[in-house]
């Protein structure tokens, strides 16, 4: 898997649920509009301030709660390039990978602060905080997960395996 991403960190805490990532009030919106409500349950101003290429950083159990695939799509639509956390809700993790959004598990996120510049290197399997110089090994994104991400998500991955082009 290849890919190096750099962007600003947007830091959130532990146990951020999919209902906070994309509140239920916005689930009836067309999928093309959900990005404007990303993280509205935690920070209503997030979608207006985040920039393409930025990262969401969290502690434990990011994306817990319902199996709301639209939560992943909202993050992608506002330009979040990856989500970094100490752990993920299982369904959120699979939805992220299947939709081509890297969900990087690292051993610690407490040294990452709001606004820090991060570099995620999927080939070297590291996340580096460019402010502090601290590097974290990735504990996810191996095997089939990395193949799905490299293909751009589960649909292009499946088509590739079937010998068809997307």
ROLUMLO-558506 format. One record per residue (C-alpha): residue in one letter; y, x, z. Coordinates in nm, 4 decimals. Last residue first. Layout:
! residues N
resn	v	u	w
A	Y	X	Z
...
END
This chain:
! residues 166
resn	v	u	w
X	0.0155	-1.4508	-1.1950
X	-0.2233	-1.2544	-1.4206
X	-0.5905	-1.3366	-1.4175
X	-0.8831	-1.1095	-1.3421
X	-1.0135	-1.3247	-1.0591
X	-0.9242	-1.0550	-0.8068
X	-0.5728	-1.0381	-0.9521
X	-0.5398	-1.4161	-0.9266
X	-0.6478	-1.4001	-0.5639
X	-0.3941	-1.1295	-0.4800
X	-0.1184	-1.3126	-0.6716
X	-0.1907	-1.6252	-0.4627
X	-0.2438	-1.4428	-0.1315
X	0.0868	-1.2586	-0.1292
X	0.2853	-0.9971	-0.3206
X	-0.0093	-0.7935	-0.4501
X	0.0732	-0.5097	-0.2095
X	0.0909	-0.7584	0.0759
X	-0.2563	-0.8953	-0.0037
X	-0.3993	-0.5433	-0.0312
X	-0.2389	-0.4447	0.3006
X	-0.3909	-0.7450	0.4740
X	-0.7282	-0.6715	0.3108
X	-0.7526	-0.3357	0.4809
X	-0.4588	-0.2353	0.6995
X	-0.1300	-0.3991	0.7855
X	-0.1496	-0.3772	1.1634
X	-0.1157	-0.1221	1.4422
X	0.1796	0.0559	1.2833
X	0.2715	0.3848	1.4493
X	0.6174	0.3975	1.6093
X	0.8832	0.6562	1.5378
X	1.1808	0.7309	1.7617
X	1.4744	0.8933	1.5837
X	1.7145	0.7101	1.8135
X	1.9474	0.5557	1.5558
X	1.7007	0.5741	1.2626
X	1.4419	0.3722	1.4547
X	1.1308	0.4600	1.2593
X	0.8405	0.2274	1.1815
X	0.5321	0.4073	1.0622
X	0.2261	0.3487	0.8435
X	0.3001	0.6476	0.6151
X	0.2404	0.4197	0.3150
X	0.4011	0.1142	0.4748
X	0.7169	0.3007	0.5663
X	0.9429	0.0745	0.7711
X	1.2854	0.2248	0.8309
X	1.5128	0.0784	1.0952
X	1.8893	0.0784	1.1548
X	1.9780	-0.0423	1.5015
X	2.1984	-0.3545	1.4994
X	2.0406	-0.5214	1.8014
X	1.8435	-0.2641	1.9947
X	1.5006	-0.1086	1.9480
X	1.3755	0.0800	2.2541
X	1.2015	-0.2329	2.3901
X	0.9888	-0.2648	2.0748
X	0.6633	-0.1006	2.1833
X	0.3088	-0.0613	2.0516
X	0.3920	-0.1701	1.6948
X	0.2592	-0.4696	1.5012
X	0.4139	-0.5059	1.1577
X	0.4209	-0.8495	0.9963
X	0.4978	-0.7686	0.6324
X	0.6078	-1.0806	0.4407
X	0.4023	-1.1439	0.1246
X	0.3310	-1.5140	0.1752
X	-0.0326	-1.4613	0.2784
X	0.0755	-1.1809	0.5128
X	0.3337	-1.3984	0.6868
X	0.1036	-1.7025	0.7053
X	-0.1713	-1.4849	0.8559
X	0.0650	-1.3477	1.1243
X	0.2100	-1.6935	1.1956
X	-0.1428	-1.8298	1.2460
X	-0.2347	-1.5545	1.4902
X	0.0800	-1.5721	1.7010
X	0.2123	-1.2211	1.6770
X	0.2081	-0.9064	1.8883
X	0.4298	-0.6103	1.9811
X	0.6677	-0.7212	1.7074
X	0.8186	-0.6216	1.3728
X	0.9009	-0.8840	1.1099
X	0.9655	-0.7592	0.7599
X	1.2100	-0.7820	0.4676
X	1.4264	-1.0626	0.6060
X	1.6216	-1.1804	0.3013
X	1.7416	-1.5243	0.4105
X	1.4666	-1.6813	0.1987
X	1.1951	-1.4635	0.3500
X	1.2772	-1.5760	0.7025
X	1.2789	-1.9429	0.6005
X	0.9498	-1.8981	0.4134
X	0.7811	-1.7627	0.7243
X	0.8953	-2.0617	0.9303
X	0.7902	-2.2928	0.6426
X	0.4292	-2.1987	0.7163
X	0.4496	-2.4014	1.0385
X	0.1116	-2.3506	1.2054
X	0.2522	-2.4652	1.5365
X	0.3160	-2.2499	1.8391
X	0.3472	-1.8739	1.8503
X	0.5553	-1.6981	1.5869
X	0.6225	-1.3840	1.7892
X	0.3610	-1.3374	2.0629
X	0.5071	-1.0381	2.2445
X	0.8312	-0.8558	2.1757
X	1.0527	-0.9203	1.8774
X	1.2222	-0.7492	1.5854
X	1.3459	-0.9367	1.2764
X	1.4328	-0.6892	1.0045
X	1.7141	-0.6702	0.7481
X	1.6687	-0.6106	0.3746
X	1.8867	-0.8991	0.2626
X	2.1595	-0.9551	0.5215
X	2.1574	-1.1593	0.8412
X	2.4910	-1.3133	0.9439
X	2.4845	-1.6712	0.8140
X	2.1157	-1.7232	0.8852
X	2.1588	-1.5893	1.2396
X	2.4444	-1.8203	1.3475
X	2.2148	-2.0822	1.5053
X	2.0524	-1.8150	1.7235
X	1.7304	-1.9153	1.9006
X	1.6355	-2.2534	1.7508
X	1.8306	-2.1755	1.4345
X	1.6079	-1.8740	1.3633
X	1.6178	-1.9554	0.9896
X	1.8214	-2.2679	0.9110
X	1.9808	-2.1541	0.5834
X	1.6396	-2.0247	0.4832
X	1.4969	-2.3779	0.4826
X	1.6911	-2.4789	0.1717
X	1.4539	-2.3827	-0.1128
X	1.1662	-2.5530	0.0713
X	1.3439	-2.8871	0.0339
X	1.4433	-3.0196	0.3757
X	1.2045	-3.2397	0.5751
X	1.1137	-2.9495	0.8028
X	1.4739	-2.9007	0.9147
X	1.4690	-3.1109	1.2330
X	1.1439	-2.9368	1.3287
X	1.3270	-2.6164	1.4157
X	1.2569	-2.3122	1.1961
X	1.2188	-1.9865	1.3907
X	1.2567	-2.1768	1.7185
X	0.9837	-2.4257	1.6273
X	0.7746	-2.1329	1.5017
X	0.7838	-2.0054	1.8566
X	0.9538	-1.6968	1.9979
X	0.7183	-1.5908	2.2774
X	0.8912	-1.2661	2.3734
X	1.2464	-1.1667	2.2888
X	1.4658	-1.1412	1.9797
X	1.6266	-0.8415	1.8119
X	1.7888	-0.8435	1.4697
X	1.7379	-0.4909	1.3424
X	1.9316	-0.3643	1.0395
X	1.7650	-0.2448	0.7238
X	1.5434	0.0038	0.5532
X	1.2200	-0.0663	0.3668
X	0.9695	0.1791	0.2259
X	0.6843	0.0458	0.0204
X	0.3386	0.1393	-0.0862
X	0.0000	0.0000	0.0000
END
